Amino acid sequence: MFRDRTQTGAARRSGSPDSAVDRVADFYGAYIDAVSDGTDDLSDELRAHYLTEDLRQRLAAWEEANHADGVLRAQDVPTAWSAAYHDSGAGHLFTTVTLTWGTGPDAGHTRLAVQSDLSTKLISDIEDA
């Protein structure tokens, strides 16, 4: 017998390639999986596909200076993530990405301000929020 899992409370995921917010969420989900799995080539390929060339260059400089992953702004891999629309204007869309570190009541959170160019939907900036 087939059960519709959406009726039992299981999480449903959806998205659109036309949505810059969905693209940020897709990038962070895939990127965190790739880093967590240790597949360096995939994380580099994801950066090449989702990030502007200018941002990739700035991230490389940030990573050299900070000895951490510039996309995550950390040396570790988060245990969870979420992405939410924040604002838009002047040809850009701004998404807040929340990263969760650890589990349970002691889990910590950091927030990143992610900028996407509306014309290309590419991520063009990542900063601490």
DRENDO-1510 file (C-alpha; in Angstrom, 1 decimal, always signed):
<recs>
REC; n; res; u; v; w
REC; 1; MET; +0.0; +0.0; +0.0 .
REC; 2; PHE; +1.4; +3.4; -1.0 .
REC; 3; ARG; +1.4; +6.1; +1.7 .
REC; 4; ASP; +1.6; +9.8; +0.9 .
REC; 5; ARG; +4.5; +10.7; +3.2 .
REC; 6; THR; +3.5; +14.4; +3.2 .
REC; 7; GLN; +0.5; +13.4; +5.3 .
REC; 8; THR; +2.7; +11.8; +8.0 .
REC; 9; GLY; +4.7; +14.9; +8.6 .
REC; 10; ALA; +7.8; +14.1; +6.5 .
REC; 11; ALA; +9.6; +17.2; +5.1 .
REC; 12; ARG; +8.7; +18.1; +1.5 .
REC; 13; ARG; +11.3; +19.9; -0.6 .
REC; 14; SER; +10.7; +21.9; -3.8 .
REC; 15; GLY; +12.3; +24.6; -5.8 .
REC; 16; SER; +12.6; +26.4; -9.1 .
REC; 17; PRO; +15.6; +27.1; -11.3 .
REC; 18; ASP; +14.0; +30.6; -11.9 .
REC; 19; SER; +14.3; +31.5; -8.2 .
REC; 20; ALA; +17.5; +33.0; -6.9 .
REC; 21; VAL; +16.6; +32.0; -3.3 .
REC; 22; ASP; +16.1; +28.4; -4.4 .
REC; 23; ARG; +19.4; +28.5; -6.2 .
REC; 24; VAL; +21.2; +29.7; -3.1 .
REC; 25; ALA; +19.4; +26.9; -1.1 .
REC; 26; ASP; +20.4; +24.3; -3.7 .
REC; 27; PHE; +24.0; +25.5; -3.7 .
REC; 28; TYR; +24.4; +25.4; +0.1 .
REC; 29; GLY; +22.7; +22.0; +0.3 .
REC; 30; ALA; +24.9; +20.4; -2.4 .
REC; 31; TYR; +28.0; +22.2; -1.2 .
REC; 32; ILE; +27.7; +21.1; +2.4 .
REC; 33; ASP; +27.0; +17.5; +1.2 .
REC; 34; ALA; +30.1; +17.6; -1.0 .
REC; 35; VAL; +32.4; +19.1; +1.8 .
REC; 36; SER; +31.0; +16.7; +4.4 .
REC; 37; ASP; +31.6; +13.7; +2.0 .
REC; 38; GLY; +35.1; +14.9; +1.3 .
REC; 39; THR; +34.5; +15.2; -2.5 .
REC; 40; ASP; +36.7; +18.3; -3.2 .
REC; 41; ASP; +36.3; +18.2; -6.9 .
REC; 42; LEU; +32.5; +18.4; -6.5 .
REC; 43; SER; +32.7; +21.4; -4.2 .
REC; 44; ASP; +35.0; +23.2; -6.7 .
REC; 45; GLU; +32.6; +22.3; -9.5 .
REC; 46; LEU; +29.7; +23.7; -7.5 .
REC; 47; ARG; +31.6; +26.9; -6.9 .
REC; 48; ALA; +32.3; +27.2; -10.6 .
REC; 49; HIS; +28.6; +26.7; -11.5 .
REC; 50; TYR; +26.9; +28.8; -8.8 .
REC; 51; LEU; +29.4; +31.6; -8.0 .
REC; 52; THR; +30.7; +34.5; -10.0 .
REC; 53; GLU; +34.3; +34.5; -11.0 .
REC; 54; ASP; +34.9; +37.6; -9.0 .
REC; 55; LEU; +33.5; +36.0; -5.9 .
REC; 56; ARG; +35.6; +32.9; -6.4 .
REC; 57; GLN; +38.7; +35.0; -6.5 .
REC; 58; ARG; +37.7; +37.0; -3.4 .
REC; 59; LEU; +36.9; +33.7; -1.5 .
REC; 60; ALA; +40.3; +32.3; -2.4 .
REC; 61; ALA; +42.0; +35.4; -0.9 .
REC; 62; TRP; +39.7; +35.2; +2.2 .
REC; 63; GLU; +40.4; +31.5; +2.7 .
REC; 64; GLU; +44.2; +32.0; +2.4 .
REC; 65; ALA; +44.0; +34.8; +5.1 .
REC; 66; ASN; +41.6; +33.0; +7.4 .
REC; 67; HIS; +42.5; +29.3; +6.9 .
REC; 68; ALA; +38.9; +28.4; +6.6 .
REC; 69; ASP; +36.2; +27.7; +4.0 .
REC; 70; GLY; +35.0; +31.0; +2.7 .
REC; 71; VAL; +31.6; +29.7; +1.6 .
REC; 72; LEU; +30.8; +28.4; +5.1 .
REC; 73; ARG; +33.0; +31.0; +6.9 .
REC; 74; ALA; +34.3; +28.1; +9.1 .
REC; 75; GLN; +36.8; +25.3; +9.3 .
REC; 76; ASP; +34.1; +22.8; +10.1 .
REC; 77; VAL; +31.0; +21.5; +8.3 .
REC; 78; PRO; +27.6; +22.6; +9.6 .
REC; 79; THR; +25.1; +19.9; +10.7 .
REC; 80; ALA; +22.2; +21.8; +9.0 .
REC; 81; TRP; +21.4; +24.9; +6.9 .
REC; 82; SER; +18.4; +27.0; +5.9 .
REC; 83; ALA; +18.0; +29.8; +3.3 .
REC; 84; ALA; +15.4; +32.5; +3.4 .
REC; 85; TYR; +14.6; +35.6; +1.3 .
REC; 86; HIS; +15.8; +38.8; +2.9 .
REC; 87; ASP; +15.6; +41.7; +0.4 .
REC; 88; SER; +16.1; +42.8; -3.2 .
REC; 89; GLY; +17.1; +45.9; -5.0 .
REC; 90; ALA; +19.4; +47.4; -7.6 .
REC; 91; GLY; +19.5; +44.2; -9.6 .
REC; 92; HIS; +20.4; +42.0; -6.6 .
REC; 93; LEU; +18.6; +39.6; -4.3 .
REC; 94; PHE; +19.7; +39.0; -0.7 .
REC; 95; THR; +19.3; +35.7; +1.0 .
REC; 96; THR; +20.0; +34.9; +4.7 .
REC; 97; VAL; +21.6; +31.5; +5.1 .
REC; 98; THR; +21.6; +30.1; +8.6 .
REC; 99; LEU; +24.1; +27.4; +9.4 .
REC; 100; THR; +23.6; +25.1; +12.4 .
REC; 101; TRP; +26.7; +23.8; +14.3 .
REC; 102; GLY; +26.1; +20.7; +16.4 .
REC; 103; THR; +22.8; +19.2; +17.5 .
REC; 104; GLY; +20.4; +19.4; +20.4 .
REC; 105; PRO; +19.9; +22.4; +22.8 .
REC; 106; ASP; +23.6; +23.3; +22.6 .
REC; 107; ALA; +23.7; +23.7; +18.8 .
REC; 108; GLY; +25.1; +27.0; +17.6 .
REC; 109; HIS; +24.0; +29.1; +14.6 .
REC; 110; THR; +25.7; +31.5; +12.3 .
REC; 111; ARG; +24.1; +33.6; +9.6 .
REC; 112; LEU; +25.5; +34.6; +6.3 .
REC; 113; ALA; +24.3; +37.4; +4.0 .
REC; 114; VAL; +24.3; +36.0; +0.4 .
REC; 115; GLN; +23.9; +38.3; -2.6 .
REC; 116; SER; +22.8; +37.0; -6.0 .
REC; 117; ASP; +22.7; +38.9; -9.3 .
REC; 118; LEU; +19.2; +38.8; -10.6 .
REC; 119; SER; +20.2; +38.8; -14.2 .
REC; 120; THR; +22.4; +35.7; -13.9 .
REC; 121; LYS; +21.1; +34.2; -10.6 .
REC; 122; LEU; +24.8; +33.7; -9.7 .
REC; 123; ILE; +26.0; +34.2; -6.1 .
REC; 124; SER; +28.1; +37.3; -6.2 .
REC; 125; ASP; +28.9; +38.0; -2.5 .
REC; 126; ILE; +28.9; +36.1; +0.8 .
REC; 127; GLU; +29.4; +38.0; +4.1 .
REC; 128; ASP; +28.8; +37.4; +7.8 .
REC; 129; ALA; +25.3; +38.6; +8.6 .
</recs>
